[in-house]
Amino acid sequence: MSIFAEAKRLIGEIDNKDKKEKIIMKYICLGYIEETKWENMPESKRNAMMDECFTYNDVLRKNGHFAGGEALQSARNAATLRWKDGKVSVTDGPNAETKEQLGGILVLEAHDLNHAIQLMSHHPGIKAGPFEIRPAEDLTEMIRESERRRATTAGQRTSTSYAG
């Protein structure tokens, strides 16, 4: 059975278990990788791994679960910003000195955390490093409230500035 057919079969089985649930939530899947391990892998193995990952992503996309994703360049190309002593401090490189660095993100649509775990547990990228799965926070209402507060504050400033 081809990689594509196997991925399609697995996702079909997972989705069939959860058909009764209609609510879809977004989950951010953070994929970590050991850069030196990846860099030292033979090119043919790297290519095969990427082909498997892209095939699985295609199946997720066709089944309405893949909402987006991005690979990241090496952590060596990163900059970390912190607020320190009343100003922004910029440091070259990643936030933490660890073997595993964030390699990319995948935005997944699933019914709940268990559904997201089931979908990602079959992702070939898990062989390269761990995935951290977090529910995405819906900030729609928080943004609306902030816009109302800012509009009120701006209106107060305008009315007091013209008071003469």
Long-range contacts (C-beta under 8 A, 24 or more apart in sequence): 3-51, 3-52, 3-55, 3-56, 3-124, 4-55, 4-58, 4-59, 7-55, 7-56, 7-59, 7-122, 8-59, 8-62, 8-63, 10-122, 11-59, 11-60, 11-63, 11-65, 11-119, 11-122, 12-63, 14-115, 14-118, 14-119, 14-122, 15-63, 18-111, 18-115, 21-111, 21-112, 21-115, 22-111, 23-111, 23-112, 24-109, 24-110, 24-111, 25-109, 25-110, 25-111, 25-112, 25-135, 25-136, 26-67, 26-107, 26-108, 26-109, 26-135, 26-136, 27-107, 27-108, 27-109, 27-110, 27-113, 27-116, 27-133, 27-134, 27-135, 27-136, 28-105, 28-106, 28-107, 28-108, 28-133, 28-134, 28-135, 28-136, 29-105, 29-106, 29-107, 29-108, 29-116, 29-120, 29-123, 29-131, 29-132, 29-133, 30-102, 30-104, 30-105, 30-131, 30-132, 30-133, 30-134, 31-102, 31-103, 31-104, 31-105, 31-106, 31-125, 31-128, 31-129, 31-130, 31-131, 32-100, 32-101, 32-102, 32-103, 32-129, 32-130, 32-131, 32-132, 33-100, 33-101, 33-103, 33-128, 33-129, 34-99, 34-100, 34-101, 34-129, 35-74, 35-75, 35-76, 35-101, 35-103, 36-99, 37-128, 38-103, 38-128, 49-124, 49-125, 49-127, 49-128, 52-124, 53-123, 53-124, 53-125, 55-124, 56-122, 56-123, 56-124, 56-125, 57-106, 60-108, 60-119, 64-109, 65-108, 65-109, 65-110, 65-119, 66-106, 66-107, 66-108, 66-109, 67-107, 67-108, 67-109, 68-106, 68-107, 69-104, 69-105, 69-106, 69-107, 70-104, 70-105, 71-103, 71-104, 72-102, 72-103, 72-104, 72-105, 74-101, 75-101, 75-102, 100-129, 100-130, 103-128, 103-129, 106-131, 107-136, 108-133
